[in-house]
Amino acid sequence: MALQFPTDFGPISSQEMLRKIAETTTQPKTDNYMDSIGRSFAKMNEQQQQSDISITELLSGKQQDINAVVASVAKADMSFKVLVGVRNKLVEAYKETMKMQG
């Protein structure tokens, strides 16, 4: 959930800012688990595409900063590994559940 800041940039006390942050972060979650997984896959896919674009731009000469390309690839790789780990845990939990039923 993104924090929304007031559009009027008037003075605000630190206590008021903390209260507003607390309000936005303690709202009850209405998303279900599958929506969360779907957003995670979409974000991972976006990072993979950005990584591919940055590699293509580096090879074509449009991008000169190799550090940015390496960072983009590492970010996409880590995102993929995390989702694979989550998937593995879900499969493991499913198998355990099936053992308990039989």
Buried (B, 14 or more C-beta within 10 A) or exposed (E): EEEEEEEEEEEEEEEEEEEBEEEEEEEEEEEEEEEEBEEBEEEBBEBBEBBEBBBEBBEEEEBEEEEEBBEBBEBBEEBBEEBEEEEEEEEEEEEEEEEEEE
